[in-house]
Structures are given as structure tokens and as C-alpha cells.
Amino acid sequence: MKVRLRNPDREVQLERERPLSSVLDELGVAVDTVLVIRAGELITRETRVRDDDELEIRPVISGGSP
């Protein structure tokens, strides 16, 4: 699967169908700090991802008015 990470931008190739949480563990990314998008939709840590998937991992950014 192709995994595109943002901030800093990089792209990696991973193999093996598995839950998204396993992918994030392998990449050293804390699941609660990112949003993961597949085919334009957010997916959860329990979602199984496949070799032919393209994922985008974006950091969660919060803010707003004081």
C-alpha cells in the first residue's frame, strides 16, 4: 500500500493486509494524533487496509478563538 504522510511530507510503501492501527504502529505514529484518509473518506484504527490501498495520514490540528 502507498502511505503518504504529511508534516513532514514523505511517502512509504508497506505490504500485508491488516488493521490500520498496525500500520500506524509500524510507522511510529500515535493513532490519536492523526487523521487517516482512504479514497476521500476518513477511516478508523479498526479498518482493515489492503496492499492496493492509498492512504494519506494527516496530523490533527486544533485551535480556534480563545
C-alpha positions in Angstrom: 0.0 0.0 0.0 1.1 3.5 -0.6 1.1 5.7 2.5 1.5 9.4 2.2 2.4 11.2 5.4 2.1 14.9 5.9 4.2 17.2 8.1 6.8 16.3 7.2 5.8 15.1 3.8 7.1 11.7 2.9 5.8 8.6 1.1 6.4 4.9 2.0 5.3 1.5 0.6 4.0 -1.1 3.0 2.7 -4.6 2.4 0.3 -7.0 4.1 -3.4 -6.6 4.7 -4.0 -5.6 8.4 -5.8 -3.2 10.7 -4.9 0.5 10.3 -3.6 0.5 13.9 -0.9 -2.0 12.9 0.2 0.3 10.0 0.4 3.3 12.4 2.4 1.2 14.9 4.9 0.2 12.3 5.3 3.9 11.3 5.7 5.0 14.9 2.6 7.3 14.7 0.3 7.6 17.7 -3.2 6.8 16.5 -4.8 9.7 18.4 -2.6 12.3 16.7 -3.6 11.8 13.1 -6.5 11.5 10.6 -6.2 8.8 8.0 -7.9 9.2 4.6 -8.6 6.4 2.1 -10.4 7.2 -1.2 -11.5 10.6 0.2 -13.0 9.1 3.4 -11.8 9.1 7.0 -11.1 5.6 8.3 -10.7 4.3 11.9 -8.0 2.3 13.6 -10.0 -0.9 13.3 -10.4 -0.6 9.5 -8.5 -3.3 7.5 -6.2 -1.8 4.9 -5.1 -3.7 1.8 -2.0 -3.8 -0.4 -3.7 -1.8 -3.2 -4.9 1.0 -0.8 -3.5 4.5 -0.9 -3.6 6.2 2.5 -3.0 9.8 3.5 -2.0 10.4 7.1 -2.5 14.0 8.3 -1.7 15.4 11.8 -4.7 16.5 13.9 -4.5 20.3 14.3 -6.7 22.0 16.8 -7.2 25.7 17.6 -9.7 28.4 17.5 -10.6 31.6 19.3 -9.7 32.0 22.9 
